[in-house]
Amino acid sequence: MTHGKILFLKMFTQLSALFLVFTFYGFDPGFLFVFAALMTMVTYVLSDYLAFSFLGNWQAAVVDGLIVCVSMLAWLLFTSGIYFSVFAGVVFYGLIVSCAEWFIHAYAIAPVRRGNHKDDEHLQYE
C-alpha cells in the first residue's frame, strides 16, 4: 500500500470526524483543516509506524484515538479553556478516529496478508 493512499484516507477520516463533531461548537473550518493535517502526520508516524509494528491493529487504533484526544485537549486548554460539552465532543472525536483507524489499518495491511506485497515498502511492519 502506498503512503499517499494511506495519508489521504487518514486525512479524510480526521477531517470528517472534526467537521462532524466540532462545527456544532463554532470552530473555524481553517483551524479544523490545519489540525487534521497535523494529526494525520503525527498519528502516521507515532501510531502507524511505531505502535502498529510493535503492538498490533487494535492497540494502534487506541493509540490513534488517545493521541488526537490529548492533542485537542491540550490545544483547547491553552487557547480557550475546556467546558464539559466540548470535552464530550473531544472524547467522541477520539472514539470516531479510533474506530476508523482500525479499518484503515486492516485495509493497509491487506495486500501483505494476501501475498500481493510487491509494491509495499514496509513488510517488516506486518
Backbone as XML, in Angstrom:
<?xml version="1.0"?>
<chain id="A" units="angstrom">
  <residue number="1" name="MET">
    <atom name="N" x="0.861" y="-1.174" z="0.000"/>
    <atom name="CA" x="0.000" y="0.000" z="0.000"/>
    <atom name="C" x="0.905" y="1.234" z="0.000"/>
  </residue>
  <residue number="2" name="THR">
    <atom name="N" x="0.622" y="2.151" z="-0.874"/>
    <atom name="CA" x="1.457" y="3.336" z="-0.967"/>
    <atom name="C" x="1.135" y="4.309" z="0.157"/>
  </residue>
  <residue number="3" name="HIS">
    <atom name="N" x="2.097" y="5.124" z="0.469"/>
    <atom name="CA" x="1.922" y="6.091" z="1.553"/>
    <atom name="C" x="0.868" y="7.132" z="1.217"/>
  </residue>
  <residue number="4" name="GLY">
    <atom name="N" x="0.779" y="7.510" z="-0.036"/>
    <atom name="CA" x="-0.181" y="8.532" z="-0.429"/>
    <atom name="C" x="-1.624" y="8.133" z="-0.183"/>
  </residue>
  <residue number="5" name="LYS">
    <atom name="N" x="-1.961" y="6.886" z="-0.501"/>
    <atom name="CA" x="-3.330" y="6.425" z="-0.276"/>
    <atom name="C" x="-3.678" y="6.411" z="1.207"/>
  </residue>
  <residue number="6" name="ILE">
    <atom name="N" x="-2.753" y="5.930" z="2.015"/>
    <atom name="CA" x="-2.995" y="5.857" z="3.451"/>
    <atom name="C" x="-3.086" y="7.253" z="4.054"/>
  </residue>
  <residue number="7" name="LEU">
    <atom name="N" x="-2.205" y="8.150" z="3.642"/>
    <atom name="CA" x="-2.276" y="9.522" z="4.160"/>
    <atom name="C" x="-3.573" y="10.200" z="3.748"/>
  </residue>
  <residue number="8" name="PHE">
    <atom name="N" x="-4.024" y="9.950" z="2.519"/>
    <atom name="CA" x="-5.293" y="10.516" z="2.088"/>
    <atom name="C" x="-6.449" y="9.973" z="2.925"/>
  </residue>
  <residue number="9" name="LEU">
    <atom name="N" x="-6.463" y="8.665" z="3.165"/>
    <atom name="CA" x="-7.526" y="8.074" z="3.983"/>
    <atom name="C" x="-7.507" y="8.617" z="5.407"/>
  </residue>
  <residue number="10" name="LYS">
    <atom name="N" x="-6.320" y="8.747" z="5.981"/>
    <atom name="CA" x="-6.210" y="9.271" z="7.340"/>
    <atom name="C" x="-6.654" y="10.726" z="7.391"/>
  </residue>
  <residue number="11" name="MET">
    <atom name="N" x="-6.254" y="11.524" z="6.411"/>
    <atom name="CA" x="-6.640" y="12.936" z="6.370"/>
    <atom name="C" x="-8.146" y="13.063" z="6.194"/>
  </residue>
  <residue number="12" name="PHE">
    <atom name="N" x="-8.715" y="12.272" z="5.312"/>
    <atom name="CA" x="-10.162" y="12.306" z="5.098"/>
    <atom name="C" x="-10.910" y="11.916" z="6.369"/>
  </residue>
  <residue number="13" name="THR">
    <atom name="N" x="-10.419" y="10.899" z="7.056"/>
    <atom name="CA" x="-11.042" y="10.462" z="8.301"/>
    <atom name="C" x="-10.954" y="11.540" z="9.371"/>
  </residue>
  <residue number="14" name="GLN">
    <atom name="N" x="-9.779" y="12.106" z="9.539"/>
    <atom name="CA" x="-9.602" y="13.164" z="10.543"/>
    <atom name="C" x="-10.502" y="14.365" z="10.247"/>
  </residue>
  <residue number="15" name="LEU">
    <atom name="N" x="-10.501" y="14.781" z="8.992"/>
    <atom name="CA" x="-11.291" y="15.942" z="8.612"/>
    <atom name="C" x="-12.781" y="15.684" z="8.768"/>
  </residue>
  <residue number="16" name="SER">
    <atom name="N" x="-13.226" y="14.515" z="8.370"/>
    <atom name="CA" x="-14.648" y="14.174" z="8.516"/>
    <atom name="C" x="-15.065" y="14.149" z="9.975"/>
  </residue>
  <residue number="17" name="ALA">
    <atom name="N" x="-14.254" y="13.528" z="10.821"/>
    <atom name="CA" x="-14.589" y="13.453" z="12.244"/>
    <atom name="C" x="-14.563" y="14.840" z="12.884"/>
  </residue>
  <residue number="18" name="LEU">
    <atom name="N" x="-13.585" y="15.651" z="12.529"/>
    <atom name="CA" x="-13.519" y="17.005" z="13.098"/>
    <atom name="C" x="-14.719" y="17.848" z="12.686"/>
  </residue>
  <residue number="19" name="PHE">
    <atom name="N" x="-15.063" y="17.804" z="11.403"/>
    <atom name="CA" x="-16.203" y="18.593" z="10.947"/>
    <atom name="C" x="-17.515" y="18.061" z="11.518"/>
  </residue>
  <residue number="20" name="LEU">
    <atom name="N" x="-17.608" y="16.752" z="11.663"/>
    <atom name="CA" x="-18.809" y="16.160" z="12.229"/>
    <atom name="C" x="-19.037" y="16.608" z="13.661"/>
  </residue>
  <residue number="21" name="VAL">
    <atom name="N" x="-17.989" y="16.682" z="14.436"/>
    <atom name="CA" x="-18.128" y="16.980" z="15.860"/>
    <atom name="C" x="-18.017" y="18.471" z="16.157"/>
  </residue>
  <residue number="22" name="PHE">
    <atom name="N" x="-17.009" y="19.143" z="15.625"/>
    <atom name="CA" x="-16.666" y="20.472" z="16.124"/>
    <atom name="C" x="-17.290" y="21.640" z="15.376"/>
  </residue>
  <residue number="23" name="THR">
    <atom name="N" x="-17.957" y="21.418" z="14.264"/>
    <atom name="CA" x="-18.664" y="22.546" z="13.641"/>
    <atom name="C" x="-19.873" y="22.953" z="14.469"/>
  </residue>
  <residue number="24" name="PHE">
    <atom name="N" x="-20.400" y="22.039" z="15.263"/>
    <atom name="CA" x="-21.516" y="22.384" z="16.149"/>
    <atom name="C" x="-21.091" y="23.341" z="17.262"/>
  </residue>
  <residue number="25" name="TYR">
    <atom name="N" x="-19.811" y="23.348" z="17.596"/>
    <atom name="CA" x="-19.294" y="24.229" z="18.637"/>
    <atom name="C" x="-18.778" y="25.549" z="18.081"/>
  </residue>
  <residue number="26" name="GLY">
    <atom name="N" x="-18.878" y="25.745" z="16.787"/>
    <atom name="CA" x="-18.479" y="27.001" z="16.174"/>
    <atom name="C" x="-16.987" y="27.123" z="15.891"/>
  </residue>
  <residue number="27" name="PHE">
    <atom name="N" x="-16.304" y="26.021" z="15.746"/>
    <atom name="CA" x="-14.875" y="26.070" z="15.436"/>
    <atom name="C" x="-14.676" y="26.519" z="13.996"/>
  </residue>
  <residue number="28" name="ASP">
    <atom name="N" x="-13.588" y="27.218" z="13.766"/>
    <atom name="CA" x="-13.245" y="27.713" z="12.436"/>
    <atom name="C" x="-12.838" y="26.549" z="11.531"/>
  </residue>
  <residue number="29" name="PRO">
    <atom name="N" x="-13.403" y="26.457" z="10.328"/>
    <atom name="CA" x="-13.019" y="25.365" z="9.412"/>
    <atom name="C" x="-11.536" y="25.365" z="9.051"/>
  </residue>
  <residue number="30" name="GLY">
    <atom name="N" x="-10.919" y="26.520" z="8.992"/>
    <atom name="CA" x="-9.484" y="26.582" z="8.720"/>
    <atom name="C" x="-8.677" y="25.935" z="9.821"/>
  </residue>
  <residue number="31" name="PHE">
    <atom name="N" x="-9.052" y="26.207" z="11.070"/>
    <atom name="CA" x="-8.391" y="25.561" z="12.198"/>
    <atom name="C" x="-8.577" y="24.052" z="12.136"/>
  </residue>
  <residue number="32" name="LEU">
    <atom name="N" x="-9.786" y="23.609" z="11.808"/>
    <atom name="CA" x="-10.054" y="22.173" z="11.744"/>
    <atom name="C" x="-9.224" y="21.507" z="10.653"/>
  </residue>
  <residue number="33" name="PHE">
    <atom name="N" x="-9.055" y="22.181" z="9.520"/>
    <atom name="CA" x="-8.247" y="21.623" z="8.438"/>
    <atom name="C" x="-6.779" y="21.513" z="8.853"/>
  </residue>
  <residue number="34" name="VAL">
    <atom name="N" x="-6.242" y="22.572" z="9.486"/>
    <atom name="CA" x="-4.843" y="22.554" z="9.919"/>
    <atom name="C" x="-4.639" y="21.492" z="11.000"/>
  </residue>
  <residue number="35" name="PHE">
    <atom name="N" x="-5.584" y="21.389" z="11.935"/>
    <atom name="CA" x="-5.462" y="20.390" z="12.989"/>
    <atom name="C" x="-5.539" y="18.977" z="12.411"/>
  </residue>
  <residue number="36" name="ALA">
    <atom name="N" x="-6.392" y="18.768" z="11.417"/>
    <atom name="CA" x="-6.490" y="17.450" z="10.780"/>
    <atom name="C" x="-5.187" y="17.096" z="10.069"/>
  </residue>
  <residue number="37" name="ALA">
    <atom name="N" x="-4.589" y="18.053" z="9.381"/>
    <atom name="CA" x="-3.320" y="17.790" z="8.696"/>
    <atom name="C" x="-2.221" y="17.471" z="9.703"/>
  </residue>
  <residue number="38" name="LEU">
    <atom name="N" x="-2.175" y="18.218" z="10.782"/>
    <atom name="CA" x="-1.170" y="17.980" z="11.814"/>
    <atom name="C" x="-1.369" y="16.615" z="12.473"/>
  </residue>
  <residue number="39" name="MET">
    <atom name="N" x="-2.597" y="16.282" z="12.804"/>
    <atom name="CA" x="-2.873" y="15.000" z="13.447"/>
    <atom name="C" x="-2.649" y="13.819" z="12.496"/>
  </residue>
  <residue number="40" name="THR">
    <atom name="N" x="-2.868" y="14.041" z="11.212"/>
    <atom name="CA" x="-2.587" y="12.993" z="10.229"/>
    <atom name="C" x="-1.113" y="12.645" z="10.239"/>
  </residue>
  <residue number="41" name="MET">
    <atom name="N" x="-0.269" y="13.653" z="10.216"/>
    <atom name="CA" x="1.174" y="13.397" z="10.207"/>
    <atom name="C" x="1.648" y="12.792" z="11.530"/>
  </residue>
  <residue number="42" name="VAL">
    <atom name="N" x="1.180" y="13.314" z="12.640"/>
    <atom name="CA" x="1.622" y="12.824" z="13.946"/>
    <atom name="C" x="1.182" y="11.379" z="14.159"/>
  </residue>
  <residue number="43" name="THR">
    <atom name="N" x="-0.084" y="11.076" z="13.867"/>
    <atom name="CA" x="-0.556" y="9.709" z="14.083"/>
    <atom name="C" x="0.051" y="8.738" z="13.073"/>
  </residue>
  <residue number="44" name="TYR">
    <atom name="N" x="0.371" y="9.218" z="11.878"/>
    <atom name="CA" x="1.010" y="8.345" z="10.889"/>
    <atom name="C" x="2.369" y="7.878" z="11.391"/>
  </residue>
  <residue number="45" name="VAL">
    <atom name="N" x="3.128" y="8.787" z="11.964"/>
    <atom name="CA" x="4.455" y="8.424" z="12.452"/>
    <atom name="C" x="4.366" y="7.635" z="13.754"/>
  </residue>
  <residue number="46" name="LEU">
    <atom name="N" x="3.646" y="8.169" z="14.737"/>
    <atom name="CA" x="3.629" y="7.533" z="16.061"/>
    <atom name="C" x="2.821" y="6.247" z="16.094"/>
  </residue>
  <residue number="47" name="SER">
    <atom name="N" x="1.667" y="6.252" z="15.470"/>
    <atom name="CA" x="0.798" y="5.091" z="15.587"/>
    <atom name="C" x="1.066" y="4.053" z="14.506"/>
  </residue>
  <residue number="48" name="ASP">
    <atom name="N" x="1.112" y="4.487" z="13.253"/>
    <atom name="CA" x="1.222" y="3.517" z="12.168"/>
    <atom name="C" x="2.612" y="2.887" z="12.077"/>
  </residue>
  <residue number="49" name="TYR">
    <atom name="N" x="3.642" y="3.648" z="12.371"/>
    <atom name="CA" x="4.978" y="3.074" z="12.296"/>
    <atom name="C" x="5.430" y="2.466" z="13.614"/>
  </residue>
  <residue number="50" name="LEU">
    <atom name="N" x="5.165" y="3.117" z="14.720"/>
    <atom name="CA" x="5.670" y="2.610" z="15.987"/>
    <atom name="C" x="4.694" y="1.650" z="16.667"/>
  </residue>
  <residue number="51" name="ALA">
    <atom name="N" x="3.499" y="2.133" z="16.976"/>
    <atom name="CA" x="2.559" y="1.300" z="17.737"/>
    <atom name="C" x="2.082" y="0.099" z="16.934"/>
  </residue>
  <residue number="52" name="PHE">
    <atom name="N" x="1.784" y="0.292" z="15.651"/>
    <atom name="CA" x="1.280" y="-0.811" z="14.845"/>
    <atom name="C" x="2.321" y="-1.911" z="14.675"/>
  </residue>
  <residue number="53" name="SER">
    <atom name="N" x="3.572" y="-1.530" z="14.521"/>
    <atom name="CA" x="4.607" y="-2.538" z="14.308"/>
    <atom name="C" x="4.933" y="-3.306" z="15.578"/>
  </residue>
  <residue number="54" name="PHE">
    <atom name="N" x="4.786" y="-2.688" z="16.744"/>
    <atom name="CA" x="5.119" y="-3.368" z="17.987"/>
    <atom name="C" x="3.917" y="-3.983" z="18.690"/>
  </residue>
  <residue number="55" name="LEU">
    <atom name="N" x="2.744" y="-3.376" z="18.567"/>
    <atom name="CA" x="1.592" y="-3.809" z="19.356"/>
    <atom name="C" x="0.540" y="-4.555" z="18.560"/>
  </residue>
  <residue number="56" name="GLY">
    <atom name="N" x="0.168" y="-4.052" z="17.408"/>
    <atom name="CA" x="-0.885" y="-4.672" z="16.620"/>
    <atom name="C" x="-1.950" y="-3.663" z="16.229"/>
  </residue>
  <residue number="57" name="ASN">
    <atom name="N" x="-3.002" y="-4.164" z="15.588"/>
    <atom name="CA" x="-4.004" y="-3.290" z="14.987"/>
    <atom name="C" x="-4.848" y="-2.557" z="16.012"/>
  </residue>
  <residue number="58" name="TRP">
    <atom name="N" x="-5.532" y="-3.271" z="16.871"/>
    <atom name="CA" x="-6.466" y="-2.563" z="17.746"/>
    <atom name="C" x="-5.739" y="-1.699" z="18.767"/>
  </residue>
  <residue number="59" name="GLN">
    <atom name="N" x="-4.536" y="-2.092" z="19.187"/>
    <atom name="CA" x="-3.777" y="-1.251" z="20.102"/>
    <atom name="C" x="-3.324" y="0.035" z="19.413"/>
  </residue>
  <residue number="60" name="ALA">
    <atom name="N" x="-2.932" y="-0.075" z="18.156"/>
    <atom name="CA" x="-2.541" y="1.113" z="17.403"/>
    <atom name="C" x="-3.740" y="2.023" z="17.163"/>
  </residue>
  <residue number="61" name="ALA">
    <atom name="N" x="-4.919" y="1.448" z="16.977"/>
    <atom name="CA" x="-6.122" y="2.263" z="16.822"/>
    <atom name="C" x="-6.433" y="3.022" z="18.104"/>
  </residue>
  <residue number="62" name="VAL">
    <atom name="N" x="-6.240" y="2.378" z="19.248"/>
    <atom name="CA" x="-6.446" y="3.056" z="20.533"/>
    <atom name="C" x="-5.418" y="4.170" z="20.714"/>
  </residue>
  <residue number="63" name="VAL">
    <atom name="N" x="-4.177" y="3.915" z="20.319"/>
    <atom name="CA" x="-3.142" y="4.943" z="20.398"/>
    <atom name="C" x="-3.511" y="6.132" z="19.519"/>
  </residue>
  <residue number="64" name="ASP">
    <atom name="N" x="-4.049" y="5.883" z="18.327"/>
    <atom name="CA" x="-4.519" y="6.971" z="17.464"/>
    <atom name="C" x="-5.560" y="7.828" z="18.182"/>
  </residue>
  <residue number="65" name="GLY">
    <atom name="N" x="-6.555" y="7.168" z="18.770"/>
    <atom name="CA" x="-7.596" y="7.902" z="19.478"/>
    <atom name="C" x="-7.063" y="8.707" z="20.646"/>
  </residue>
  <residue number="66" name="LEU">
    <atom name="N" x="-6.144" y="8.128" z="21.394"/>
    <atom name="CA" x="-5.561" y="8.845" z="22.530"/>
    <atom name="C" x="-4.722" y="10.033" z="22.078"/>
  </residue>
  <residue number="67" name="ILE">
    <atom name="N" x="-3.982" y="9.869" z="21.016"/>
    <atom name="CA" x="-3.157" y="10.971" z="20.511"/>
    <atom name="C" x="-4.023" y="12.154" z="20.113"/>
  </residue>
  <residue number="68" name="VAL">
    <atom name="N" x="-5.105" y="11.896" z="19.369"/>
    <atom name="CA" x="-5.939" y="13.019" z="18.923"/>
    <atom name="C" x="-6.700" y="13.638" z="20.096"/>
  </residue>
  <residue number="69" name="CYS">
    <atom name="N" x="-7.127" y="12.831" z="21.052"/>
    <atom name="CA" x="-7.827" y="13.375" z="22.227"/>
    <atom name="C" x="-6.908" y="14.269" z="23.053"/>
  </residue>
  <residue number="70" name="VAL">
    <atom name="N" x="-5.737" y="13.764" z="23.368"/>
    <atom name="CA" x="-4.805" y="14.529" z="24.192"/>
    <atom name="C" x="-4.353" y="15.793" z="23.465"/>
  </residue>
  <residue number="71" name="SER">
    <atom name="N" x="-4.117" y="15.700" z="22.169"/>
    <atom name="CA" x="-3.692" y="16.875" z="21.397"/>
    <atom name="C" x="-4.779" y="17.936" z="21.361"/>
  </residue>
  <residue number="72" name="MET">
    <atom name="N" x="-6.022" y="17.530" z="21.126"/>
    <atom name="CA" x="-7.115" y="18.503" z="21.086"/>
    <atom name="C" x="-7.352" y="19.103" z="22.463"/>
  </residue>
  <residue number="73" name="LEU">
    <atom name="N" x="-7.294" y="18.280" z="23.508"/>
    <atom name="CA" x="-7.469" y="18.808" z="24.867"/>
    <atom name="C" x="-6.361" y="19.798" z="25.227"/>
  </residue>
  <residue number="74" name="ALA">
    <atom name="N" x="-5.130" y="19.493" z="24.863"/>
    <atom name="CA" x="-4.026" y="20.407" z="25.139"/>
    <atom name="C" x="-4.206" y="21.713" z="24.376"/>
  </residue>
  <residue number="75" name="TRP">
    <atom name="N" x="-4.612" y="21.622" z="23.114"/>
    <atom name="CA" x="-4.831" y="22.834" z="22.319"/>
    <atom name="C" x="-5.933" y="23.688" z="22.935"/>
  </residue>
  <residue number="76" name="LEU">
    <atom name="N" x="-7.032" y="23.058" z="23.302"/>
    <atom name="CA" x="-8.146" y="23.812" z="23.888"/>
    <atom name="C" x="-7.796" y="24.385" z="25.252"/>
  </residue>
  <residue number="77" name="LEU">
    <atom name="N" x="-7.027" y="23.661" z="26.033"/>
    <atom name="CA" x="-6.645" y="24.129" z="27.355"/>
    <atom name="C" x="-5.824" y="25.406" z="27.271"/>
  </residue>
  <residue number="78" name="PHE">
    <atom name="N" x="-4.937" y="25.482" z="26.291"/>
    <atom name="CA" x="-4.075" y="26.646" z="26.170"/>
    <atom name="C" x="-4.696" y="27.776" z="25.362"/>
  </residue>
  <residue number="79" name="THR">
    <atom name="N" x="-5.766" y="27.541" z="24.638"/>
    <atom name="CA" x="-6.352" y="28.612" z="23.818"/>
    <atom name="C" x="-7.647" y="29.160" z="24.395"/>
  </residue>
  <residue number="80" name="SER">
    <atom name="N" x="-8.614" y="28.299" z="24.673"/>
    <atom name="CA" x="-9.923" y="28.832" z="25.057"/>
    <atom name="C" x="-10.504" y="28.227" z="26.321"/>
  </residue>
  <residue number="81" name="GLY">
    <atom name="N" x="-9.911" y="27.214" z="26.863"/>
    <atom name="CA" x="-10.473" y="26.556" z="28.033"/>
    <atom name="C" x="-11.339" y="25.380" z="27.615"/>
  </residue>
  <residue number="82" name="ILE">
    <atom name="N" x="-11.616" y="24.548" z="28.590"/>
    <atom name="CA" x="-12.371" y="23.332" z="28.298"/>
    <atom name="C" x="-13.674" y="23.350" z="29.090"/>
  </residue>
  <residue number="83" name="TYR">
    <atom name="N" x="-14.763" y="23.190" z="28.386"/>
    <atom name="CA" x="-16.065" y="23.044" z="29.004"/>
    <atom name="C" x="-16.500" y="21.596" z="28.853"/>
  </residue>
  <residue number="84" name="PHE">
    <atom name="N" x="-17.456" y="21.183" z="29.669"/>
    <atom name="CA" x="-17.846" y="19.778" z="29.653"/>
    <atom name="C" x="-18.365" y="19.347" z="28.290"/>
  </residue>
  <residue number="85" name="SER">
    <atom name="N" x="-19.165" y="20.182" z="27.643"/>
    <atom name="CA" x="-19.718" y="19.784" z="26.346"/>
    <atom name="C" x="-18.609" y="19.631" z="25.302"/>
  </residue>
  <residue number="86" name="VAL">
    <atom name="N" x="-17.620" y="20.511" z="25.330"/>
    <atom name="CA" x="-16.506" y="20.402" z="24.396"/>
    <atom name="C" x="-15.656" y="19.180" z="24.748"/>
  </residue>
  <residue number="87" name="PHE">
    <atom name="N" x="-15.494" y="18.893" z="26.035"/>
    <atom name="CA" x="-14.764" y="17.696" z="26.451"/>
    <atom name="C" x="-15.452" y="16.438" z="25.926"/>
  </residue>
  <residue number="88" name="ALA">
    <atom name="N" x="-16.775" y="16.405" z="26.011"/>
    <atom name="CA" x="-17.530" y="15.268" z="25.479"/>
    <atom name="C" x="-17.331" y="15.156" z="23.965"/>
  </residue>
  <residue number="89" name="GLY">
    <atom name="N" x="-17.278" y="16.287" z="23.278"/>
    <atom name="CA" x="-17.012" y="16.279" z="21.840"/>
    <atom name="C" x="-15.627" y="15.747" z="21.515"/>
  </residue>
  <residue number="90" name="VAL">
    <atom name="N" x="-14.645" y="16.096" z="22.337"/>
    <atom name="CA" x="-13.280" y="15.603" z="22.129"/>
    <atom name="C" x="-13.227" y="14.088" z="22.316"/>
  </residue>
  <residue number="91" name="VAL">
    <atom name="N" x="-13.912" y="13.584" z="23.334"/>
    <atom name="CA" x="-13.938" y="12.136" z="23.561"/>
    <atom name="C" x="-14.647" y="11.433" z="22.403"/>
  </residue>
  <residue number="92" name="PHE">
    <atom name="N" x="-15.746" y="12.006" z="21.936"/>
    <atom name="CA" x="-16.464" y="11.427" z="20.794"/>
    <atom name="C" x="-15.588" y="11.437" z="19.546"/>
  </residue>
  <residue number="93" name="TYR">
    <atom name="N" x="-14.853" y="12.514" z="19.337"/>
    <atom name="CA" x="-13.914" y="12.612" z="18.214"/>
    <atom name="C" x="-12.854" y="11.524" z="18.311"/>
  </residue>
  <residue number="94" name="GLY">
    <atom name="N" x="-12.313" y="11.295" z="19.491"/>
    <atom name="CA" x="-11.321" y="10.239" z="19.678"/>
    <atom name="C" x="-11.880" y="8.852" z="19.403"/>
  </residue>
  <residue number="95" name="LEU">
    <atom name="N" x="-13.128" y="8.622" z="19.802"/>
    <atom name="CA" x="-13.765" y="7.333" z="19.536"/>
    <atom name="C" x="-13.986" y="7.105" z="18.042"/>
  </residue>
  <residue number="96" name="ILE">
    <atom name="N" x="-14.416" y="8.149" z="17.349"/>
    <atom name="CA" x="-14.617" y="8.042" z="15.902"/>
    <atom name="C" x="-13.293" y="7.719" z="15.209"/>
  </residue>
  <residue number="97" name="VAL">
    <atom name="N" x="-12.241" y="8.426" z="15.592"/>
    <atom name="CA" x="-10.932" y="8.216" z="14.972"/>
    <atom name="C" x="-10.419" y="6.809" z="15.278"/>
  </residue>
  <residue number="98" name="SER">
    <atom name="N" x="-10.584" y="6.356" z="16.512"/>
    <atom name="CA" x="-10.115" y="5.011" z="16.863"/>
    <atom name="C" x="-10.818" y="3.936" z="16.046"/>
  </residue>
  <residue number="99" name="CYS">
    <atom name="N" x="-12.115" y="4.045" z="15.934"/>
    <atom name="CA" x="-12.875" y="3.053" z="15.150"/>
    <atom name="C" x="-12.480" y="3.091" z="13.676"/>
  </residue>
  <residue number="100" name="ALA">
    <atom name="N" x="-12.346" y="4.279" z="13.132"/>
    <atom name="CA" x="-11.981" y="4.398" z="11.721"/>
    <atom name="C" x="-10.564" y="3.902" z="11.462"/>
  </residue>
  <residue number="101" name="GLU">
    <atom name="N" x="-9.662" y="4.172" z="12.384"/>
    <atom name="CA" x="-8.276" y="3.741" z="12.203"/>
    <atom name="C" x="-8.144" y="2.225" z="12.232"/>
  </residue>
  <residue number="102" name="TRP">
    <atom name="N" x="-8.997" y="1.539" z="12.970"/>
    <atom name="CA" x="-8.949" y="0.085" z="12.971"/>
    <atom name="C" x="-9.187" y="-0.440" z="11.554"/>
  </residue>
  <residue number="103" name="PHE">
    <atom name="N" x="-10.153" y="0.154" z="10.848"/>
    <atom name="CA" x="-10.437" y="-0.254" z="9.471"/>
    <atom name="C" x="-9.331" y="0.185" z="8.516"/>
  </residue>
  <residue number="104" name="ILE">
    <atom name="N" x="-8.757" y="1.360" z="8.734"/>
    <atom name="CA" x="-7.673" y="1.830" z="7.870"/>
    <atom name="C" x="-6.458" y="0.924" z="8.010"/>
  </residue>
  <residue number="105" name="HIS">
    <atom name="N" x="-6.142" y="0.526" z="9.239"/>
    <atom name="CA" x="-5.003" y="-0.385" z="9.424"/>
    <atom name="C" x="-5.254" y="-1.724" z="8.747"/>
  </residue>
  <residue number="106" name="ALA">
    <atom name="N" x="-6.469" y="-2.240" z="8.876"/>
    <atom name="CA" x="-6.801" y="-3.511" z="8.222"/>
    <atom name="C" x="-6.715" y="-3.378" z="6.704"/>
  </residue>
  <residue number="107" name="TYR">
    <atom name="N" x="-7.154" y="-2.250" z="6.160"/>
    <atom name="CA" x="-7.084" y="-2.005" z="4.721"/>
    <atom name="C" x="-5.631" y="-1.876" z="4.253"/>
  </residue>
  <residue number="108" name="ALA">
    <atom name="N" x="-4.811" y="-1.234" z="5.071"/>
    <atom name="CA" x="-3.418" y="-1.001" z="4.679"/>
    <atom name="C" x="-2.608" y="-2.288" z="4.680"/>
  </residue>
  <residue number="109" name="ILE">
    <atom name="N" x="-2.917" y="-3.200" z="5.565"/>
    <atom name="CA" x="-2.129" y="-4.414" z="5.684"/>
    <atom name="C" x="-2.683" y="-5.553" z="4.840"/>
  </residue>
  <residue number="110" name="ALA">
    <atom name="N" x="-3.843" y="-5.396" z="4.240"/>
    <atom name="CA" x="-4.475" y="-6.458" z="3.448"/>
    <atom name="C" x="-3.591" y="-6.982" z="2.318"/>
  </residue>
  <residue number="111" name="PRO">
    <atom name="N" x="-2.884" y="-6.153" z="1.537"/>
    <atom name="CA" x="-2.026" y="-6.720" z="0.480"/>
    <atom name="C" x="-0.913" y="-7.611" z="1.025"/>
  </residue>
  <residue number="112" name="VAL">
    <atom name="N" x="-0.408" y="-7.300" z="2.202"/>
    <atom name="CA" x="0.644" y="-8.117" z="2.792"/>
    <atom name="C" x="0.084" y="-9.465" z="3.208"/>
  </residue>
  <residue number="113" name="ARG">
    <atom name="N" x="-1.101" y="-9.473" z="3.764"/>
    <atom name="CA" x="-1.705" y="-10.728" z="4.206"/>
    <atom name="C" x="-2.117" y="-11.602" z="3.028"/>
  </residue>
  <residue number="114" name="ARG">
    <atom name="N" x="-2.495" y="-11.000" z="1.910"/>
    <atom name="CA" x="-2.889" y="-11.782" z="0.728"/>
    <atom name="C" x="-1.685" y="-12.280" z="-0.049"/>
  </residue>
  <residue number="115" name="GLY">
    <atom name="N" x="-0.521" y="-11.718" z="0.202"/>
    <atom name="CA" x="0.673" y="-12.119" z="-0.528"/>
    <atom name="C" x="0.981" y="-11.223" z="-1.704"/>
  </residue>
  <residue number="116" name="ASN">
    <atom name="N" x="0.175" y="-10.205" z="-1.960"/>
    <atom name="CA" x="0.402" y="-9.260" z="-3.068"/>
    <atom name="C" x="1.126" y="-8.037" z="-2.535"/>
  </residue>
  <residue number="117" name="HIS">
    <atom name="N" x="2.325" y="-8.206" z="-2.100"/>
    <atom name="CA" x="3.025" y="-7.125" z="-1.431"/>
    <atom name="C" x="4.234" y="-6.618" z="-2.200"/>
  </residue>
  <residue number="118" name="LYS">
    <atom name="N" x="4.262" y="-6.805" z="-3.490"/>
    <atom name="CA" x="5.428" y="-6.361" z="-4.247"/>
    <atom name="C" x="5.556" y="-4.842" z="-4.290"/>
  </residue>
  <residue number="119" name="ASP">
    <atom name="N" x="4.429" y="-4.108" z="-4.126"/>
    <atom name="CA" x="4.519" y="-2.656" z="-4.107"/>
    <atom name="C" x="4.562" y="-2.091" z="-2.697"/>
  </residue>
  <residue number="120" name="ASP">
    <atom name="N" x="4.514" y="-2.945" z="-1.690"/>
    <atom name="CA" x="4.540" y="-2.488" z="-0.308"/>
    <atom name="C" x="5.990" y="-2.365" z="0.146"/>
  </residue>
  <residue number="121" name="GLU">
    <atom name="N" x="6.356" y="-1.198" z="0.654"/>
    <atom name="CA" x="7.736" y="-0.925" z="1.004"/>
    <atom name="C" x="8.080" y="-1.341" z="2.431"/>
  </residue>
  <residue number="122" name="HIS">
    <atom name="N" x="7.083" y="-1.558" z="3.288"/>
    <atom name="CA" x="7.345" y="-1.772" z="4.693"/>
    <atom name="C" x="6.793" y="-3.114" z="5.161"/>
  </residue>
  <residue number="123" name="LEU">
    <atom name="N" x="7.348" y="-4.177" z="4.645"/>
    <atom name="CA" x="6.885" y="-5.514" z="5.019"/>
    <atom name="C" x="7.225" y="-5.854" z="6.463"/>
  </residue>
  <residue number="124" name="GLN">
    <atom name="N" x="8.262" y="-5.240" z="7.003"/>
    <atom name="CA" x="8.651" y="-5.554" z="8.359"/>
    <atom name="C" x="7.631" y="-5.066" z="9.380"/>
  </residue>
  <residue number="125" name="TYR">
    <atom name="N" x="6.685" y="-4.226" z="8.998"/>
    <atom name="CA" x="5.695" y="-3.718" z="9.943"/>
    <atom name="C" x="4.457" y="-4.601" z="10.010"/>
  </residue>
  <residue number="126" name="GLU">
    <atom name="N" x="4.456" y="-5.742" z="9.400"/>
    <atom name="CA" x="3.332" y="-6.694" z="9.445"/>
    <atom name="C" x="3.192" y="-7.331" z="10.784"/>
  </residue>
</chain>
